[in-house]
Amino acid sequence: MANTYTLIASSTVGAGGASNIEFTSIPSTYTDLKLVTSLRMSSSGQWYTLKFNNSTSTYSDRYLLGSGSSAASGIDGGQPALAGSAEDSTYTANTFANSENYIPNYTSSNYKSYSGDGVQENNATASYMAFWANLWSTTSAITSIKIEAQGGVNFVQYSTAYLYGISNS
């Protein structure tokens, strides 16, 4: 069967920025979810986290990060886990980091795995690309997703997020 994508919701940050972007009342009518972001921070910072159903615990992750000249991998011990790239404010002006997260079986009664990739651009120095695989160890269906900038900074104006539902029919 062919997969079909349906835009559930989108958000564009307005003037003054926002500390988070939240999608609530996610319908349970899809098989999987896909989150696509284009984000920039208001000050130094490069990552965002996802909170499902506003939960702040039972997350774990693995990541792989490359800059073109070096690589790193590891486990982030933060709660919630790192889940995407956001452009650091000190990087090339007016550029935004792009990330995607794939969340399969978001309504099942099993733990929720999700994975993604992201890239940041900086013409002055290295650019970064990251991959991550995460687990939310909860059996509840995902009904809301909150995207939060790491370090308590804001996303700047024109940052965007799109949430898609994926059906197998």
BELMOQUI-V26942 format. One record per backbone hydrogen bond with DSSP energy under -0.5 kcal/mol. CO is the residue of the C=O (numbers start at 0). NH is the residue of the N-H. E is the energy in kcal/mol with one decimal. If there is no record, write none. Layout:
CO	NH	E
CO	NH	E
//
This chain:
3	166	-2.3
5	7	-0.5
5	164	-3.0
8	162	-2.9
10	160	-2.0
12	157	-2.7
13	16	-1.9
17	154	-3.6
18	148	-1.3
20	146	-3.5
21	23	-0.5
22	144	-2.5
30	104	-0.5
30	105	-0.7
31	165	-2.8
32	102	-3.0
33	163	-3.1
34	100	-2.5
35	161	-2.6
36	98	-1.9
37	159	-2.8
38	86	-2.5
38	96	-2.5
39	155	-2.6
42	88	-1.0
45	85	-2.4
46	149	-2.5
47	82	-3.1
47	83	-1.0
48	147	-2.3
49	51	-0.5
50	145	-2.4
51	54	-2.5
57	136	-3.1
59	134	-2.4
61	132	-2.3
62	73	-1.8
63	130	-2.4
64	71	-2.7
65	128	-2.6
66	126	-0.7
69	66	-2.6
69	67	-0.6
71	64	-3.3
73	62	-2.3
74	76	-0.5
80	49	-0.8
83	47	-2.0
86	40	-3.4
87	90	-1.8
91	94	-1.2
96	38	-2.3
97	118	-2.3
98	36	-2.7
99	116	-1.6
100	34	-2.7
101	103	-0.5
101	114	-1.8
102	32	-2.4
102	105	-0.5
104	107	-1.4
105	141	-2.6
110	112	-0.7
111	135	-3.1
113	133	-3.6
114	101	-3.1
115	131	-2.0
116	99	-2.3
117	129	-2.6
118	97	-1.7
119	127	-1.0
121	124	-0.5
127	119	-2.9
128	65	-2.7
129	117	-2.2
130	63	-2.4
131	115	-2.1
132	61	-1.8
133	113	-2.1
134	59	-1.8
134	136	-0.7
135	111	-2.4
135	137	-2.3
140	142	-0.6
142	25	-2.9
143	52	-2.3
144	22	-3.0
145	50	-2.3
145	147	-0.6
146	20	-2.0
147	48	-2.4
148	151	-1.0
149	152	-0.5
153	41	-2.4
154	17	-1.9
155	158	-1.8
158	12	-2.9
159	37	-2.4
160	10	-2.4
161	35	-2.7
161	163	-0.5
162	7	-2.9
162	8	-1.5
163	33	-2.2
164	5	-2.4
165	30	-2.6
165	31	-1.7
166	3	-2.2
//
